Amino acid sequence: MRTRPGRASTDAVDITQQTIGILGGTGPQGRGLAYRLARAGQPVVIGSRTLERAQDTAAQVGLGLTGHSNVEAARHSDIVIVTVPWEGHAVTLKVVRKELEGKLVIDSVNPLGFDSKGAYALRPEEGSAAEQAAVLLPETRVTAAFHHLSATVLTDPEIETIETDVLVLGENRTDTDIVQGLIDRVPGLRGIYAGRLRNAHQVEALVANLISINRRYKRHAGVRITDL
Amino acid sequence: MRTRPGRASTDAVDITQQTIGILGGTGPQGRGLAYRLARAGQPVVIGSRTLERAQDTAAQVGLGLTGHSNVEAARHSDIVIVTVPWEGHAVTLKVVRKELEGKLVIDSVNPLGFDSKGAYALRPEEGSAAEQAAVLLPETRVTAAFHHLSATVLTDPEIETIETDVLVLGENRTDTDIVQGLIDRVPGLRGIYAGRLRNAHQVEALVANLISINRRYKRHAGVRITDL
């Protein structure tokens, strides 16, 4: 029997009323997160570089989602999840910097390279994608989470619960508690605090190992923390 | 119900007859691994920089263990697990280079720093401790594993089974299969192939996150891979 480890009170924030904006929400990961959060009852808006793609994806997912430009999605959201490809990470954040001031951002980007031997971790100059976000968004509360979820699993409507843990990184306990509360709304997921942003790189990079595992065993591997 | 994912035949090697040498076997991690492997019926020898400490630890653990200098332990072993502190990693491997030629080495070292904010990952010049071992031991079959096991759990005789996964990295499937076979001998442990050595850094560094988890939740966190 799993337990949800204790955390500080987040009574000040009613997470169920917070609108979640998903930047890069038309990719498989963003679309999958949008679907799972909306299915759990969360208000969700999808952002994309092109309004039409965002609107198309929102219509395909259904569940009351709406599609917007990334700037408009950021403006209409209380909490923003960043799911753009690593190549578009810095440029996207610069575009929405103003709209994200004071807001809570959850960076889920995994900087990876691929060659004939499979996936390998890239090392951002700032240390990690999350630390790059913190540098580019000095007025924003930056956290990191949602790195290890399979888009295939997220988007499969036949899968009711996703029995896996989501590691949450951040500098501020109030913020990481809110992120954990959001994660816990999705059946099966469990948010676990896993350290400060300076320890985000290895969490992002571990996706290269999960890809190796998936190739070897033909599965959709996730991570569970034991003894919690 | 957990399964042990399929792997290539390792019939050529009867793992139960292989002597495991543990370099740095007097530290908590090395002592814990020595205890668990010997308790599972594996022949184990302990190596240390000082013969007396190795002999003392072997006598304390019991189970037929013997203590030796690192060089002698390497010479008497078929498979060698490296559990020295990161600071002693390169110097120890240089000392035993000749004795390790042709043998299978399992590097378990986590390069970490500590300050007032907790643990953080160090970045070895070669990419990881395991890749440093591969550079320093060109005639040795280098793999990496055993990064995420709690020494407290390993050494607690009351704990019969340790329900956690051990991620195994290496360049050669025959070798990683042997390491997985060794891991599977310990009740509860399950060896999972998790990629090549170029993806070892994040596995080593993830210990910093487990330390953060342990501090927050007061537990002995481990890792389990889901959907396997």
Interface residues (C-beta under 8 A of the other chain):
Chain A: P5 G6 K117 G118 A119 Y120 A121 R123 E163 T164 L167 L169 I192 Y193 A194 G195 R196 R198 N199 H201 Q202 V203 A205 L206 A208 N209 L210 I211 S212 I213 R216 Y217 R219 H220 A221 G222 V223 R224 I225 T226 D227 L228
Chain B: P5 G6 K117 G118 A119 Y120 A121 R123 E163 T164 L167 I192 Y193 A194 G195 R196 R198 N199 H201 Q202 V203 A205 L206 A208 N209 L210 I211 S212 I213 R216 Y217 R219 H220 A221 G222 V223 R224 I225 T226 D227 L228
